[in-house]
Amino acid sequence: MEKIQKPELTPLDIGDSLKTLQVTALAGMRMPPHYTTKEAVIVVHQGEALLKMPNVDHRLKQGAVFIVPAGVEHTLEIIKDFKAVVIMGADSDINFK
């Protein structure tokens, strides 16, 4: 069985209604299936990744901004060393399968 090397999630800041996390990963890493309890916005600062969702994949490159719908299971496969900021509700959770 392949070992999944998860990207690093680092809390950056939390406000009254929003929080931010930094996602940092090396090429070849893969985030296991997960979903957020509320919408999340991914802002890509560096690198490239494939966001795999049911029925569609999205290539995320530097400068990309993408809204991940609440409750939709997805994975993230890192193509080039990757750094992004995720913005989500302060009371939102990330649930891994």
JOGISUL-V21075 format. One line per field, one symbol per residue. phi: phi as a letter, one per 30 degrees, with the letter a starting at -180 (. if undefined). psi: psi as a letter, one per 40 degrees, with the letter a starting at -180 (. if undefined). Layout:
# JOGISUL-V21075
phi=???
psi=???
This chain:
# JOGISUL-V21075
phi=.dddcdedccdcabcdbbbbbccbacejdbddeabcdbebcccdcaiabcccbeiacbdcbejdbbccddicdabbcdcbebbbcccaeecdbcccd
psi=hhhhhiihhhhdihadeiiiihhhiiheihhihiiieiiihhhhdiaiihhhiheiihhhiheihhhhiiehhiihhhdihihihhhiideiihhi.
